[in-house]
Amino acid sequence: MGELTHFDEDGASRMVDVSGKQPTLRLARASGWVKMEPETLSLVRDRRLAKGDVLEVARLAGIMAAKRTGELIPLCHPLGLDSVEIALSPVAPDALRIEATVKLHGRTGVEMEALTAVSIAALTVYDMCKAVDRNLVIGPIQLDEKTGGRRGRFLRPTTAADSLGKVVCETGERGTDPT
């Protein structure tokens, strides 16, 4: 395991100095889930909620959040992102999967931007659906892949969250909470 990079030798918080790094293509992919009643997901899918098109509003919220991550997380670098893509997919009668892919040619990674995009997209789904469903559950949210930089590629091995998704997709039933 590596060392924590956001603290100096005296334990003070710091923004990591990336000025000496060479720019490379950076990519991060994160995902998360919103579980809801099947009737709620049906309303979302059919665009029948009074607040509007939940999937498109959540997609826009995720993109906007990725672009503003440096303002939300104190030690993140403000970045001019090259690309943000958000996919929202009903994967069972009661589960919506959110995936964000963020790209940048730069000196630092975009993991936090991808995670922030998924988080805010999920919170937007919650906000838009809460009037009709008080049983909404968000999570887990996780980094699935990262490329670029000194440490190279990270690809998450199969996890409980992945198993939850497979169980939900294959059976159409609610899985157990993996946490």
C-alpha positions as CSV (number, residue, x, y, z in Angstrom):
1,M,0.0,0.0,0.0
2,G,1.3,3.5,-0.9
3,E,1.7,6.5,1.4
4,L,-0.9,9.2,1.8
5,T,0.1,12.1,-0.5
6,H,-2.1,14.9,0.8
7,F,0.0,15.5,3.9
8,D,3.4,17.0,4.2
9,E,6.2,15.6,6.6
10,D,4.7,17.6,9.4
11,G,1.2,16.3,8.9
12,A,-0.2,19.5,7.4
13,S,-2.7,19.2,4.5
14,R,-1.4,20.0,1.1
15,M,-2.3,19.9,-2.6
16,V,0.0,17.5,-4.3
17,D,2.5,19.2,-6.6
18,V,2.1,17.7,-10.1
19,S,4.1,20.3,-11.9
20,G,7.0,17.9,-12.5
21,K,4.8,15.2,-14.1
22,Q,4.4,14.6,-17.8
23,P,0.9,14.9,-19.1
24,T,-0.7,11.6,-20.2
25,L,-4.1,10.5,-21.2
26,R,-6.0,9.8,-18.0
27,L,-9.3,7.9,-17.8
28,A,-11.4,6.9,-14.8
29,R,-14.6,4.9,-14.8
30,A,-16.8,4.7,-11.7
31,S,-20.2,3.2,-11.0
32,G,-23.0,3.1,-8.5
33,W,-26.5,1.9,-7.9
34,V,-29.8,3.4,-7.0
35,K,-32.3,0.8,-5.7
36,M,-36.0,1.7,-5.7
37,E,-39.4,0.2,-5.9
38,P,-40.2,-1.4,-9.2
39,E,-43.1,1.0,-9.7
40,T,-40.8,3.9,-9.3
41,L,-38.3,2.6,-11.8
42,S,-41.2,2.1,-14.2
43,L,-42.1,5.8,-13.8
44,V,-38.5,6.8,-14.4
45,R,-38.1,4.6,-17.5
46,D,-41.4,5.8,-19.0
47,R,-40.6,9.5,-18.1
48,R,-43.8,9.8,-16.1
49,L,-42.6,11.6,-13.0
50,A,-43.9,15.1,-12.5
51,K,-40.4,16.6,-12.0
52,G,-39.4,15.6,-15.6
53,D,-37.0,13.2,-17.3
54,V,-35.1,11.8,-14.3
55,L,-32.4,10.1,-16.4
56,E,-31.5,13.2,-18.4
57,V,-31.5,15.5,-15.4
58,A,-29.3,13.1,-13.5
59,R,-26.9,12.8,-16.5
60,L,-26.6,16.6,-16.7
61,A,-26.1,16.8,-12.9
62,G,-23.3,14.2,-13.1
63,I,-21.5,16.0,-15.9
64,M,-21.7,19.3,-14.1
65,A,-20.5,17.7,-10.9
66,A,-17.4,16.2,-12.6
67,K,-16.5,19.6,-13.9
68,R,-16.8,21.2,-10.5
69,T,-15.0,18.5,-8.4
70,G,-12.1,20.8,-7.6
71,E,-14.5,23.2,-6.0
72,L,-16.2,20.5,-3.9
73,I,-13.2,18.4,-2.6
74,P,-10.7,20.6,-0.9
75,L,-7.4,19.1,-2.2
76,C,-8.5,18.2,-5.7
77,H,-6.9,20.1,-8.6
78,P,-9.3,22.1,-10.7
79,L,-9.2,20.4,-14.1
80,G,-10.3,21.2,-17.6
81,L,-11.8,17.8,-18.5
82,D,-11.7,16.5,-22.1
83,S,-14.7,14.2,-21.8
84,V,-17.4,13.2,-19.3
85,E,-19.9,10.4,-20.2
86,I,-22.7,9.3,-17.9
87,A,-24.7,6.1,-18.6
88,L,-27.9,5.4,-16.5
89,S,-29.2,1.9,-17.1
90,P,-32.2,0.1,-15.5
91,V,-30.6,-3.3,-14.8
92,A,-33.6,-5.0,-13.0
93,P,-37.1,-4.1,-12.1
94,D,-35.8,-2.2,-9.0
95,A,-32.2,-1.1,-9.8
96,L,-30.7,1.7,-11.8
97,R,-26.9,1.5,-12.5
98,I,-25.0,4.7,-13.0
99,E,-21.6,4.7,-14.7
100,A,-19.3,7.7,-15.3
101,T,-16.3,7.8,-17.6
102,V,-14.0,10.8,-17.4
103,K,-11.0,11.6,-19.6
104,L,-8.3,14.2,-19.5
105,H,-4.8,14.8,-21.0
106,G,-3.1,16.0,-17.9
107,R,-0.7,15.6,-15.0
108,T,-3.2,14.1,-12.5
109,G,-5.9,11.5,-12.5
110,V,-9.7,11.9,-12.8
111,E,-10.8,9.3,-10.3
112,M,-12.5,11.9,-8.0
113,E,-14.3,13.4,-10.9
114,A,-15.7,10.1,-12.0
115,L,-16.8,9.2,-8.4
116,T,-18.3,12.7,-7.9
117,A,-20.2,12.4,-11.2
118,V,-21.8,9.1,-10.1
119,S,-22.5,10.4,-6.6
120,I,-24.3,13.5,-7.8
121,A,-26.2,11.7,-10.5
122,A,-27.4,9.2,-7.9
123,L,-28.4,12.0,-5.5
124,T,-30.3,13.7,-8.3
125,V,-32.2,10.5,-9.0
126,Y,-33.0,10.3,-5.3
127,D,-34.2,14.0,-5.2
128,M,-36.4,13.5,-8.2
129,C,-38.0,10.3,-7.0
130,K,-38.3,10.8,-3.3
131,A,-41.8,12.2,-3.5
132,V,-43.1,8.8,-4.8
133,D,-40.6,6.4,-3.1
134,R,-39.2,6.7,0.4
135,N,-37.3,3.4,0.1
136,L,-34.6,4.6,-2.3
137,V,-31.1,3.4,-1.5
138,I,-27.9,4.7,-3.0
139,G,-24.7,2.6,-3.2
140,P,-22.3,1.1,-3.4
141,I,-20.3,3.7,-5.4
142,Q,-16.9,2.6,-6.5
143,L,-13.9,3.2,-8.9
144,D,-13.9,0.5,-11.5
145,E,-11.0,1.5,-13.7
146,K,-8.2,4.0,-14.0
147,T,-5.6,4.4,-16.7
148,G,-2.7,6.8,-17.2
149,G,-0.1,8.2,-14.9
150,R,2.9,6.7,-13.1
151,R,1.1,3.7,-11.6
152,G,-0.6,2.7,-14.8
153,R,-3.9,0.8,-15.1
154,F,-6.1,-0.1,-12.2
155,L,-9.0,-2.5,-12.9
156,R,-11.2,-3.5,-10.0
157,P,-11.5,-7.2,-9.5
158,T,-15.0,-8.7,-9.1
159,T,-16.5,-7.4,-5.9
160,A,-19.6,-7.8,-3.8
161,A,-21.1,-4.9,-5.7
162,D,-20.5,-6.7,-9.0
163,S,-22.1,-9.8,-7.6
164,L,-25.1,-7.7,-6.5
165,G,-25.5,-6.4,-10.0
166,K,-25.3,-9.9,-11.5
167,V,-27.8,-11.2,-9.0
168,V,-30.2,-8.3,-9.7
169,C,-29.8,-8.6,-13.5
170,E,-30.1,-12.4,-13.6
171,T,-33.0,-12.9,-11.1
172,G,-34.7,-9.6,-11.1
173,E,-34.8,-9.8,-7.3
174,R,-33.3,-7.5,-4.7
175,G,-29.9,-8.6,-3.7
176,T,-28.5,-8.3,-0.2
177,D,-26.6,-5.2,0.8
178,P,-22.9,-6.0,0.1
179,T,-21.7,-3.7,2.9
